[in-house]
Amino acid sequence: MFEIRIHGRGGQGVVTAAELLSVAAFNEGRHAQAFPSFGSERTGAPVVAFCRVGDKPIRLREPVAEPDALVVADSTLLLQVDVFASLRTDGYVLVNSERGWDELGLVEVCAQFPANRAVIVPATRLALTHVGRPVPNAALLGGFAALCGLISLRSVEVALREGFAGGVADANVAAAAGAYGFVASEMKEYSDA
């Protein structure tokens, strides 16, 4: 079973991202579950969502304690919450930011992971470009697909089209594809180095 923990703030589509990730996995013939954990339910409050993907039925119902992958939708949480708590040392890290690891103060943290497993993606910028709103969830799903290969970009696109309609779906698919390309390019740079 592969477990994902997504950190963000209310209004960034974190819960929707977990749900769409589970739909994408389900569309690939796998078992999946997604659920959130809320503090105060208001825009801007920290939110955590969880997703599990497996080849067998998933009976666990508790929050993901030791994730295989971590997605951070809002880099300001890095200063407020221990988002890296219990992340596996061979895990994957995807952070939404325009700043580098050094500017985020995470050089030492990221040194614990193989170089091709920790990537920063400008998901909010991609969302603004394609969707017209600073909601990075679709872009993060595309970046996640490129980073770990758990799901395909095609499955992300299908899930987005199931979750949204018309132009909103098209815009979110474009944001996901943009992030997928960005992360794939970053991964290539790591492998070429």
Secondary structure, DSSP 8 states (H G I E B T S, - for coil): -EEEEEEEETTS-HHHHHHHHHHHHHHTT-EEEEEEEESS-STTSEEEEEEEEESS-----S--SS-SEEEES-GGGGGTS-TTTT--TT-EEEEE-SS-HHHHT-HHHHTTS-GGGEEEE-HHHHHHHHTSSS--HHHHHHHHHHHH-SS-HHHHHHHHHHHS-HHHHHHHHHHHHHHHHHHHHHHHHHHH-
